[in-house]
C-alpha cells in the first residue's frame, strides 16, 4: 500500500483559525488518494485531539490511522521519527509526506512534498501525483 503522511495545519486547514478548513485542498487530497490508490496516515499533532473517524468524515474514508506519538528531547524531535517508526511497523510499498515545515523531515527530505503557499494547491497535487504514480 502507498501512504501519504499528511500534516493538517497549513495544508487543509488555516493554522490561525481553528474552524477554517480548506475544502478545495481537502478535495484535492481525496482525489490524490483515488488517482494513486494511496491512503492517508495523519502526521500532525491533530492526531492527539481527533481520531481517525473525525478525519475520515471529511476525507471520504481515506484515512487508515495516525503516526505513533514518540517522546524525544525537543531538540531532536521531528515528525520523521514517528513516520519511520510507523514504516517499521507496517508494510508500506511507497510513501510521501505532505508538510509545510521542511525541518520535520531532515533525513527524508526527498520524500517530502513541501507546501509553501499556506494551503494544498493544484501545484502541490501535481507534484504528489508525479511522486506516487
Ligand atoms: Mg503544518
Boltz pocket constraint, residues with backbone or C-beta under 6 A from the ligand:
constraints:
  - pocket:
      binder: B
      contacts: [[A, 7], [A, 8], [A, 9], [A, 10], [A, 11], [A, 99], [A, 100], [A, 101]]
      max_distance: 6.0
